[in-house]
Structures are given as C-alpha cells and as structure tokens.
Amino acid sequence: MKNKKGTKEDIINFISEAGMLKRVSRSGWSVLGIKDAETVAEHSFRCAVIGYIIARLEKADPYRVLLMTLFNDIHEARITDLHKMAQRYIEAEACEDESFDEQIEKLPNGLKDELADMRQDYRKQHTKESLIARDADIIECLIQAKEYDEHGYKEAYKFMKKAPEHLKTKSAKELWKKAKSMNLNDWWMSLSDFKR
C-alpha cells in the first residue's frame, strides 16, 4: 500500500534530507583552494542569525526572515552548491526550484504551503522580509570571505568586491561597513591570553 502524503515518515525523510547539508561544502571556496570550506548547513545557520538581527533592526517579521534564511538553500541537499562558474552552463534557478518542489511535495499541506509561499516570496524580492533574507545571505558570504582572507586565503578578498553593491537594507549596509573595518578575530582574542 502506498504511503499517504504528509505522513510522519515523509516528515522524517525531509528532516533527514536537510541533514545532508552538513556534508555539502560551499563550492565557491574550493576555487580558492580552501580545503574543509564551510558547509551549506553552516552557511544557513549564520544566515539565520544575521537575518534575525537585521529583521529586528529593520522592524520586520523575524519569523518570516528566519524561515527564508533556513530553507533558502535546502535544495542543495539534492543538487549541491553550484558555484558561479557552473551556473554559466546550467539553468541553476530552474534546477533549484524543481528540486525544492520535489522536496516539499510529500509534506503535510500546511508545511508545504508555507514553505512554497516563502520560496516565492524570496524569489520575487518584493517584501521587506525577502530583501532582508537576501541581505543576510550576502552579508554571511562577505563575512566568510573576510574571515578566509584574515586566515591567509588572500584571493578571498575578490569575493568582497561586487557583493556589497547588492545590499538593499540600511542595516545590512551599516553592518558590512563595520565588519569590513574590523579584524574579525578581535572578539575571541579579547577573551584569551593572546597578545598582539
């Protein structure tokens, strides 16, 4: 007998698939020769943290932003993270949408509908929350590039050149301006015995 849509098994399968993101590396960093680059799950986690903060600063719905940042890259459990060179030859957005639609198709209607609506909102970039979620994604990449640069991967600065132009919200622009001027290791150095 075939399983009904939205069973507990379908939900567990979805959760298990989300766990794949802990093993999918962000591929753009491999171009720089970075071994053990961050995973998609690590990226998504910090995107959610950043998105929550920007949502609060911008007086937007933090739940909606958290939803977008946490689920924005879930399709990469199936198609991996495609760096910009690969995207020259593949219709990435269509692949992402198709895999995402398949991922959520067996979820209970309430979950499926909310995630589908969130996906469309993020894609259209018409709401404050969708702009914030996109800004969070960009800020996370910028901060990661700066961290890699500070850890000796000097080519990482190239990732910081054009991305800031795409930031939309005042808070995101201000956060990046501040992060860019800081040494991102200062927070932990101030808590340890290390001296400069």
C-alpha positions, 0 to 999 in steps of 0.5 A, a space after each residue: 500500500 502506498 504511503 499517504 502524503 504528509 505522513 510522519 515518515 515523509 516528515 522524517 525523510 525531509 528532516 533527514 534530507 536537510 541533514 545532508 547539508 552538513 556534508 555539502 561544502 560551499 563550492 565557491 571556496 574550493 576555487 580558492 583552494 580552501 580545503 574543509 570550506 564551510 558547509 551549506 548547513 553552516 552557511 544557513 545557520 549564520 544566515 539565520 542569525 544575521 537575518 534575525 538581527 537585521 529583521 529586528 533592526 529593520 522592524 520586520 517579521 523575524 519569523 518570516 526572515 528566519 524561515 527564508 534564511 533556513 530553507 533558502 538553500 535546502 535544495 542543495 541537499 539534492 543538487 549541491 552548491 553550484 558555484 558561479 562558474 557552473 551556473 554559466 552552463 546550467 539553468 541553476 534557478 530552474 534546477 533549484 526550484 524543481 528540486 525544492 518542489 520535489 522536496 516539499 511535495 510529500 509534506 503535510 499541506 500546511 508545511 508545504 504551503 508555507 514553505 512554497 509561499 516563502 520560496 516565492 516570496 524570496 524569489 520575487 524580492 518584493 517584501 521587506 522580509 525577502 530583501 532582508 533574507 537576501 541581505 543576510 545571505 550576502 552579508 554571511 558570504 562577505 563575512 566568510 570571505 573576510 574571515 578566509 582572507 584574515 586566515 591567509 586565503 588572500 584571493 578571498 578578498 575578490 569575493 568582497 568586491 561586487 557583493 556589497 553593491 547588492 545590499 538593499 537594507 540600511 542595516 545590512 549596509 551599516 553592518 558590512 561597513 563595520 565588519 569590513 573595518 574590523 579584524 574579525 578575530 578581535 572578539 575571541 582574542 579579547 577573551 584569551 591570553 593572546 597578545 598582539 
